[in-house]
C-alpha cells in the first residue's frame, strides 16, 4: 500500500483516484469542490482538507488539473506541493497543459530534489472509470519506473515518451491528428450521403479500404455503423468538443512557438471553434458531424 495524494477530482480525476483506492492504496483526495471530495470519499478515498495537508505524508502526489496556470500554482505557490511534500516524494501530473508549463514545473521540482513526470492521458471518462487510460509520460527514466506501478492501476497502456514535457508533446500531436481525421471522416460520410450512398454501405466499403481510420471504425461519426459510438447516442460526450478544442489550441500554441507549420491543425482548431461559437462544444467531438451537415 502506498500513501497517495490526489489533487483534482473532476470528470477524469475522480474515477482515477477511486481506482487507486480500489486497488488498496491509501489515497487522500482534495479539490476546490466539496462535492467532488465527497464523491471521492464515498469511493474509498480519505478527505484532504487542503493541498498542503494532503501531500504532507504522501509518497506519491498525482494531479489532474484544468490548465497550465493551475498546475504551476498548485505545485509552485507557497500553499502548494513543493513547499509541503515530504522528502523523496514522486509527483505525477496527468493534466493536459502547455509544454512550457510542464517543463517549468518539473524543473522547479528537480531544483528541490523531487522527481516528477508529466503523464497526460487519452481515453476519456469511460476509460478513466474502467482503469483503461493510455498514459504518455515525460521525464527521467528512473522517475518513470517509479511512476509506472501507479499508472498501471489507472491505465492499460503506459508509454515513456522521453524527456520532461514529452508526454504533453505526444498528447497534443496525437489529438491534433485525431481532430483532423475526425473532420475528414465526417466530410467523407456527408459527401457519400449527399450523393446517394447510405452510411452503412459506405462504412462497409471504406472501413476495409484505404480510407480506414480509427475515427471511422471505432468512433464512427455517422449514426448507424458503430453502435457504441456517441453518434448513436445523440453525440453525448465521451470526449467533449470543448476538450478537443483545448488540445488543438495547445497544439497551435506549441507549433507557433516552435515555428512549425501545421495548416491542417490550424484549420481543425478553427472548425472546433465554430462548435464553441454555436454553443455546442458540450457535444462529443465527433458531433462535428452535425456542423458539417449544417445541423447546428
N, C-alpha and C positions, 0 to 999 in steps of 0.2 A: 504494500500500500504506500502511495506517495501523497504527500501533502501538496495540494494544488490550489492556487488562487486563480479564479476565472473572472475576468473583468469584461463586461459587455454581454448582456443576456437577451439580445434581440432575436429575430426570427431564426438566425443561424446559431448565435452563441448559446441561446437557451438549450436547444437539444444537444449541442456539443458538450456542454457542461453536464447535462443529465446523463449522457453516455459514459462520461468519465466516472461519475458517481456510481452508475450501474455496474461498472467494471470493478468496483471495490476501492477506488481511490477516495481519499479524504478531500473533498472539494469545498472550498469556501468561495461563494459566488457573490459578486457585487455589481450594481448597476445604478444609474440615476433613477430608474423606475422601480418603485417599491413593489409594484405588481409583478414585474419581471423577476425580482428576487423571491417573492412569494412562490411563484411557479417553480423556480429552481429548488427551493426548499422542499416543495411537495415532491419533486423528482429525486430527492435524496441528498441535496447539497446542504451545506451549512450557510447561515446568513452572514454575509460580510457587511459590517457597518460602514466601512469606508475602504478606499484603496489601500491606505496605509495599514489599517488593521488586517485586511485580507491577506496582504503579502508578507506580513511580519514573520510568520513561521513557515512560509511556503518554500518547498524545494523547487517547484516549477510554477511560473506565472504564465497563464495563457490569456491573451486578449483578443477580442473581436469587436472592433470599433468602426464607426462610420467613415472616417476620413483621416488624412494625414495630420491635420491640426489636432484632432482628438488623441491620436497616438503620441504625438510629441508632448502634449500636455500631460497625459496620464503617466508617461514614463519620466519626463524631464522636469516637471514642475516640483516645487518643494513638497507638495502633498503626495507626490507620486511614487512610482515603483522604485526608481533608482535611489531615492532618498530613504526608503524604508525596507527594502528587501534584505533578507539575511545574506551573509557572505556565501558565495558558491551557488546561489540560485540560478536557474536557467530560465530565460524568457523566450516565449513563443508568441509572436504576433501574427494572428491569422486574418487581420484586416486586409482589405484590398485598398491600397493607398498609393500615392505617387512614389516613384522610385527614390527620389531625393530624400523624402521624409524617412523612408525605410532605412536607407543607408546612414542618415544622420543619427537616428535613434540607436541603431546598432553600434555605431562608432561611439556614441555617448556611453552606452552600456560597457563597451570594451575599455573605455577610459577609466571606468570604476571597477574593472576586473570581473565584469559579469559576461557570461556567454549568452548570445541571443541569436535567434534566427527569424527571418520573415517567412511566413508559411501561409500565403493566401490559398483559398480553396476554390474548387469547381465542383458543381453538383447540385446546388440549390437546397431548398428547405427539406425536401423529401429525403435527399441523400444525407443531410445533416442528422435528421431524425433516425435514419437507418444505420448510421455509422458507416456510410459508404462514400464519403467525400474523397476527392483527389486533392492531395496537398502538393504544392510546388514550393520547394524550400530553398532559401538562400542563406548562406552563412558558412562558417568554418566547418570542416568535416567532423571534428570532434563534437561540436555543438549539435550538428545534425544527428549524429549517432545517439547522443543523449536524448534528443527530442523524439526520435523515431518510435520508441515504445508507446509514448503518449499519443502520437499522431496515428499510430496503428489502431488504437482504440476507436478513434473518431473517423477513420477513413479506410478505404480498401486499396488505394493507390497512393504511394508516397514517393516523391521524386526529389533527389538532390539536384538543384539547378545550378549550383556553383556558388559564387561569392555573394556577400551580403547584397540584398536588393534584387538578386536574380530571380527570386520567387515572384516578385512583383512584375519583373520583365516578362516572365513566362506567362503569367496570368493575363496581362493586358494584351500581349501579342496573340495569345490563343483566343481571347474573346473578341478581339478585332476581326480575326479570321472567321469566327463563328457568326458574327453580325453580318459580315459581307456575304457569307454563304447562305445565311437565312434569307437575306433580302433577295439574292439571286434565285433561290428556290421558290420564294413567293412569286417573283416575276414570271418564272417559268410555268408554274401552275396556273397563274392568272392568264397568261398568253394561251396556254393549251385550252383552258376553259372557254375563253372568248372565241377561239377558233373551232369550237365544237367537240373537243376531246375531254371526256369526263376525267375527274381527278383520279379515280381508281385505275383506269386504263393507263393514264399517263404514269402513275406511280409504278404499276406493274412493269412497264417498259423501262422507264428511266432508272428505277432502282436496281436494275440489272445491266444497265448500260453505262456509258462514260460520264453521265451526269450524276451518278450516285454520290451521295454525301450524307454525313450524319444528320444534317438538318432535314433531309428527306426521309431517310429510312428509320430513324429513331425518334424524330420530333416533328413529323410532317405538319407543316402549317396549313395545309388544306384539310378540312374536315373529311373524315372517312377512312383513309387508308391505314392509319396507325391509331388504333382505338385508345391507347393510353395517352396520346398526345394532348396537350392543352387545347388544341383546335377542336377537339370533341367535347370540351367542357367550357364552351364559350370563352376560351382563352384566359381562363383563370390561371394565375401565375404559378409556375414552378420557379421561374426566374423572370422577374418583372422587367418590363421595358425600361423603367427608371433605373434599374441596376445596370442594365446593358449600356444605357446612355452614360452613366457614371464611368464605367470602364472604358468606353470609347473616348470620353473626354480625357481620362488619364492617359490613354494611348496617344492621343493627339498632342497633349502637353509634352509627353516624353519625346515624341517624334520631332516636334518643333524645337525642343531644347537641343536635341542631337542633330538637327538639320538633316533629318531623314524624310524623304518623300513617301507619303502614304496616301495617294489620291483616293483610292477606294475606301480606306479607313476614314478619311475626312468626309466622303460622301455618305458613308454609313452613319457617322455621327449626325450629319445634317438630317438624314431620314428619321432617325430616332428622336431628334429634337422636334420634328413635326408631330410625333406622337405626344411628346410632352406639351407642346403648344396647344394641342387639341384636348388636353386633359385626359388622355387615355394611356398614360405611361404606367398606370396600375395594372394594365393587361400584361399577360405573358409577352416576352419579347417576340415570340412567333406571331403575336397579334399584329405585327407589322403587315401581315397579310390583309387585314381589314383596311389599312391605309392604302395599300397598293390597289386594292379593289375599289377604292373610293367609298368605303362603308363607314368611315369615321365621321 
